[in-house]
């Protein structure tokens, strides 16, 4: 707890008015890879508390649309359509598809992670399951040429997931932003240009 309170990114997020330190991970990746453009349709999976939404919604205007989904509640953000529900269940996913109104998505972003148990094998399996569901969503709803940014943990199943991603996209980059804690196994897969 003490480390979290004195974390420079936590302090910076508070100072700049962001909801969480996670915003700096997305910000760094966006500065390098230029993820967002005006008019995009973006889906943020696992969006609570909302710092990724806060950042993204500013960068897709005018004309952009952002839909966030999370099992936890999220305080409203102007310009963001929020759906509360568990992404692993059919009903919230059906709500998300309904909100899209047949529109394909330009970008899927996900900072989603399972509730961590501290048991590495269990946490890794939970993370890989969420990443596979995210990839399935991108396969079904991302437009040709669209991009995917998803959090993963390096470990069992990681290389297999990368192979699956590379079947669907023209390019795959791995990103480990400075705001990711050194001791964390988290990394981000940035898959660009979904194949038609």
Secondary structure, DSSP 8 states (H G I E B T S, - for coil): -HHHHT-HHHHHHHHHT-S-TTHHHHHHHHHHH----TT-EEEEET-TT-HHHHHHHHHSTTT-EEEEEESS-----TTEEEEES-TTSHHHHHHHHHHHTT--EEEEEE-------S-HHHHHHHHHHHHHHHHHHHHHHEEEEEEEEEEEESSTTHHHHHHHHHHHEEEEEEE--TTS-TT--EEEEEEEEE--
